[in-house]
Amino acid sequence: ISGSDITPTEFTVSDAAGNVITTVTLTTSDLYVALPVLSADTYWFNATASSKPYIAKATVSTATSAGKFYSTTVKMATVGDVILSDGKFAAKGTDGERAIITYVGSDNCEASPYNHGLAFAMSDANGGSTIQWGYSTTTDNSQHPNYSNSSFTIESGLQYNNATHNSDNYKAFKAAMANNSTAAPTGCSAWFLASGYQWTKMFAGAGSANALKSLAGLTNNYYWTSSENSAGKAWRYEFNKTRFYTAYKNQSESWVRACLAF
């Protein structure tokens, strides 16, 4: 394990779909393990150190052969590290950074292959200006559940990336998807507007709402989620009051920070 000062006690290798191939006990920085023949694919490495999750990935360009020895160096990443434009993980401040990792774990509401974590864009969408969620009566209950309180259930924000939401009827969604014309990193999902549930996972990943604000450089004001309260209102997080609260969709005093899954 290179480029990190962590010392994990357990090391898991899984395929792109999240199926665990092997779990081994780590006793040295050089790890030798027998794996089945691997097809050309992306494989994920997971470790836990001091109760903190770390993750890495490696691409097998051609299928391996039985009985042969292969060597790879894995650099583990965690919350606060960044994803570069080519999809690689690196320390914050590295040239080419496109997103900052805000949550590591499979419980990110997204399906394979984007079920390993969440990351925020490096700056606010819409040129850093506030924006409306959408029109005051914008609603689509076939897709959007309505939450009467902030006890959000599992909800994907990425599922709303479609032509319906990429319009001025859903201004916040459109701004998140565009993310100031910054392309999403290779191997990650497209940019999207995170749900209330996904915001709670990122709070947990960073340690708290205020920790996430500091980590990602968010303002001390309001940020839209993709979660609805009613036909006329949607949920936002208010950092200055440390709470989720509802606001009219046509209010233009909230910011958007694009999210992606990896």
Residue, then its C-alpha position, 0 to 999 in steps of 0.5 A: i500500500s503506497g502513498s498513505d500512512i494508514t495500517p489497515t488490518e483487513f483488506t478486501v478486493s471486489d469487482a466493479a459490481g461490488n462482489v467480494i473476491t477475497t478478504v485477507t488480513l494485512t500483516t505487511s506492506d507487501l501483500y501476496v494473495a491468490l486470486p481467481v483468473l480476472s477478466a479485463d475490468t476495474y477492481w476495487f480495494n477497500a480497507t478500514a483503519s481507525s474506523k475510517p474507510y479507505i478505497a482504491k481501484a485498479t484496472v486490469s487491461t487484459a485478463t490474467s492467466a492462471g499460475k502467473f504472478y502479477s504485481t500492483t501498487v495501490k494508493m488508498a483514498t478516503v474522504g477529503d481526497v480528490i478525484l482527478s479528471d482521469g478518474k484517479f484518486a489523489a491528495k487535495g490540491t493535485d493538478g487536475e482535481r475535479a471532485i472531492i470525496t465526501y463519502v466512501g461506502s456502498d450505501n450511496c443510493e446508486a447502482s453498480p458501477y457507481n456504488h462506491g461513494l460520493a464526491f462534490a464538485m470543487s465549486d458551486a454550480n451556476g457560476g457560484s450564483t443562487i438559483q431556483w429549484g424550479y417553478s413553484t408547481t413543478t412536481d413529478n410524483s412518479q419519480h419524486p417522493n414527497y417528504s413531510n419531514s427530513s427523515f429521508t429514505i434512500e433516494s438516488g439523485l442521479q435517477y433524475n438526470n434526464a431530459t425532463h429535469n435538464s430544463d428550466n422547469y428544474k433549474a437546480f437540476k439543470a445547473a447541477m448536470a451542467n456544473n459550469s461545463t466541467a466534465a465529470p472525471t473518467g469512470c464516474s457518474a455524470w454530475f447530479l443534484a444530490s438527494g436529502y438522503q445523500w446529503t446525510k451520508m456525506f455529512a456522516g462521511a465528513g463527520s458533521a454538516n459543518a465538517l462537510k462545509s469546511l471540507a468542500g468549501l460550501t457557503n454558510n447559507y442554503y443548498w438545494t437537494s433533489s428531494e421534494n416536500s410538496a408540489g410547491k416546496a423542496w428541501r434544502y440544507e441551511f448551514n447557517k441554522t444547521r438544519f434541513y428546511t423546506a423552501y418554495k421552489n421558485q425562491s432563488e436564494s439557494w445554491v447548488r453544488a453538483c455531486l457525482a457517484f463513483 
